[in-house]
């Protein structure tokens, strides 16, 4: 795994030891989107399968959020009857002939508005199965298990945590060179693309997307056909201008502008919690700030200063999500967006669920 060599080795070693051990093992892998969490995990399991006898099951929790669906999918992979109760499911885990590694990708989607039971039970499977099951949860939130499942620590079954940092410029350059291989692509263009991505998000998927679009544009411009089984052939050309133009286009797109800073997301989640179900759908700035401070305290998030808070709310108003009116003590904050659309703009299922649980 280019750019994820150390994470790969540590993850492989941990799972390998878990397959040999009689002690329960669960893992939680976190990091921003596009940092290679899922790809690295899949690569580790694929390589280990060549050496060890075990079964691996991959569950996408975005598609399967209900207990019955998750358990049925696991039982189906094990080629067992899927009409089992919760009690029967745990009994099945305890009778497994060989070890099973269950990967729960986007595991934060197992959290409902006021219920973390399924996520808690999933991390209890290694213990319930007499260590025959290893659970690997993957999500973006860095402190999901600590924040939402403190009981795991009390019971001594906290998952081992792995944090994937955003890709750095050098790592993205290496990945892109490997990705492009024999295709002609200007070195300076690769470096520019890598620097731009690393300075913004470190999301490797953006780098792939930019490179693919440049190649496609060149193919269309030069009318170069793609030969079967020979890959895409591009002319020798400086691609720096194309990369710069595409980045400018991406940054000015509505999707890019819709990306919210962290504390704007927090304010939006709090506002939805406060007024989402009310007829007026508005509150005072004083109440919103009090709720913000309470949320930051409970969630152990460092609250930002007053000027930064104003900027966070300005971001929401600029995007047409809220309307601010009045001055000083009489300042009102009115929610004017659709609830479902606003929730989608937060892009943090765990944050929304955590704030939904707070009694303001």
Buried (B, 14 or more C-beta within 10 A) or exposed (E): BBBBEEBBEEBBEBBBEBBEEEEBBBBBBBBBBBBBBBBBBBBBBEBBEEEBEBBBBBBEBEEBBEBBBBBBBBBEBBEBEBEBEEEBBBEBBEEBEEBBBBBBBBBBBBBBEEEBEBBBBBBBBBBBBEBBBBBBBBBBBBBBBBBBBEEBEEEEBBBBBBBBEBBBBEBBBBBBBEBBEEEBBBEEBBBBBBBBBBEBBBBBEBBBBBBEBBBEBBBEEEEBEEEEEEEBBBEEBEBBEBBBEBBEEBEEEEEEEEBBEEBBBBBBBBBBBBBBEEEEBBBBBEBBBBBBEBBBEBBEBEBBEEEEBEBBBEBBBEBEBBBBEEEEEEBBBBBEBEEEEBBEBBBBBBBBBBBBBBEB
